[in-house]
Amino acid sequence: MQRIVHFSVGDTLELKKAHPCGCARFSVVRTGSDVRIICLGCGRDMTVGREKLDRAIKKVIAAEGKTSQGATDPDTNRKDGTQGQ
């Protein structure tokens, strides 16, 4: 059984093997059955199959300001950033 790695748009992925430019960190641009990532070293944009990428991930670094509950700001009451009444 294959492990499922949870990540979302904006997260940084550290892969087991480095890109030819020497950097092993990539930013997630789009998720789905194919994941679009950008190399943080040279800026190369690529699309990789989800299963292949899941096997290559060493570590997931969550985007700044992101909480585990999905809210973007602890001072707001709703996910869209508006104050509830």
Buried (B, 14 or more C-beta within 10 A) or exposed (E): EEEEBEBEEEBBBBBEEEBEEEBBBBBBBEBEEEBBBBBBBEEBEEEBEBEEBBEBBEEBEEBEEEEEEEBEEEEEEEEEEEEEE
